Amino acid sequence: MASHRIAGRKLSRYKDQRIALLRGLTVELILHERITTTLAKAKETRVVTEKLITHGKKGTLHHRRLALAQVPNKHVVKKVFDDVALRYTDRPGGYTRIIKLGPRQGDAAPMAMIELV
């Protein structure tokens, strides 16, 4: 049964596990700039990553602390603020691209590649 006005996917995990999963995927995406995962996880990772990059574009101490609260990894936040955000100064959003790859061999889960534009 589909409900209206419910944002986000549960990804068959409890809340703390889901937050940890999305933080981990976001960290890997920022560090490697391209990762392969399932389509649902890619779509959720996009939300977290784009908010993080938007914090980086604003560049204030307040936004750095908000970013650290979102992804508690100083190296990743430093890269976002010093490197990644500078690339997107003229871009009003849409910092990631999701490319569908087809079904996974083992369980036919829809796979996707998410990358920074």
Secondary structure, DSSP 8 states (H G I E B T S, - for coil): ---TT--S--TTS-HHHHHHHHHHHHHHHHHHSEEEEEHHHHHHHHHHHHHHHHHHHH--HHHHHHHHHHS--HHHHHHIIIIIHHHTTT--S--EEEEEEEE-TTT--EEEEEEE-
